[in-house]
Amino acid sequence: MRVGVFDSGIGGLTVVKSLLEHQLFEEIIYFGDTARVPYGVKDKNTIIRYSLEAVEFFKNFDIDIMVAACNSVSAYAIEEMREVAPFKVFGVIEPGALALQNAIKNKNAQILILGTKATINSQKYTRLLNSYGYENLLSLAPSLFIPIVEEGLFEGEILQSAMDHYLKHIQQPDALILGCTHFPLIAGPLQKRFPDAKLIHSGEAIVQYLQNYFSFTKKFSETKLKFFASENPDGLKEVAKKWLKL
Amino acid sequence: MRVGVFDSGIGGLTVVKSLLEHQLFEEIIYFGDTARVPYGVKDKNTIIRYSLEAVEFFKNFDIDIMVAACNSVSAYAIEEMREVAPFKVFGVIEPGALALQNAIKNKNAQILILGTKATINSQKYTRLLNSYGYENLLSLAPSLFIPIVEEGLFEGEILQSAMDHYLKHIQQPDALILGCTHFPLIAGPLQKRFPDAKLIHSGEAIVQYLQNYFSFTKKFSETKLKFFASENPDGLKEVAKKWLKL
């Protein structure tokens, strides 16, 4: 099976990492819209427009399914993408919410949802989790985490100041949804701040979801990888090499 | 005279502020490419492509000149814009370098240039200032300053941590070029860090440049203002109201 992974930039490589580790696919084709990154500060119509262009891009390839690794795309554009795509389209929000349901049985648990402004404003996580019976939800858009991660500052004083700024009045949650592809890269400091919280990672969640959906029986010890970007594809390939240890 | 001001986002409003204060224009039409902001992390070809689209946009208006408020656009796209524009196109880099030349007579002065990655990589300031005889130049791209300003954190711990991160090993300069439209908004903390430095502001520099170029004799106590954005124009108008005290 061949999968096209779409992200606003390089962040979706954290999802590719999970797909690779679980050896689910024969081929992974990645497209990062690096010329227009970030999506998380853009509005719904713009995100839909750009996401439909990504569907067009993947029509040039013989893929079986498309995964929107980007939470902002998953929040706003999945329905529209499904209408025009000749392949199945999966987002990461429903998988994330289901992963939380699997991990946290207590419906009174405190759930903290971190995401981009677009993802948080969409209220997609909140509505899904409410429909599963969870009521103690807190949503937050710590916007600066994203450029801090992009600057490669996965630890240190700036990240600590930013965590203080956004999280200082936040009670210890029972679970923390890493609702942006960048946040797994600072999972360590976040876990340290919230030591008892179960962390929900989009990459792991979509793997679990696809495994349930397709009941894969075959594993691929070698996966063909192709990387595309709307600008500076070499930069993307370099980050891929580092993060995915290629 | 009517001017079209182009910026990657809202930052160029700091330039509009200077144009307004000096009452040079009958009408200012602003276009912020908010759907694709920021430009400063994008590569040369992308910046040129987007800037040429902005020229097309302004062809719909009866403007006399166009000002690229964005330093990244000024660094990479001015020549290309001039080739296709039916009006005069001005960037902010040459004006900034000339403003520095007016302010700093000592050619051995220490000059610190702060800008986006695109602006710094282009070396446009460096080459111009070298050609004027300045040799002690240091260029730096403190990338996080931009999202910090966009988050409205014009002071406080995150900004201080970021200033420590980028500037801690930097000697006190004699002049500091604020080579990004966002930086005038943190001019206070930067001046506090470098108390003896003369700060060069793109908005003031372009005003000075245009005054020399056109020898304006008329002042406009009322300026017609129009704001356009490639997404969320209402958001842009709100920021304009606040920053420009409309």
Interface residues (C-beta under 8 A of the other chain):
Chain A: T34 A35 R36 V37 V41 K42 D43 N45 T46 S143 L144 I146 P147 I148 E150 E151 L153 G156 E157 I158 Q160 S161 A162 D164 H165 S230 E231 N232
Chain B: T34 A35 R36 V37 V41 K42 D43 N45 T46 S143 L144 I146 P147 I148 E150 E151 L153 G156 E157 I158 Q160 S161 A162 D164 H165 S230 E231 N232
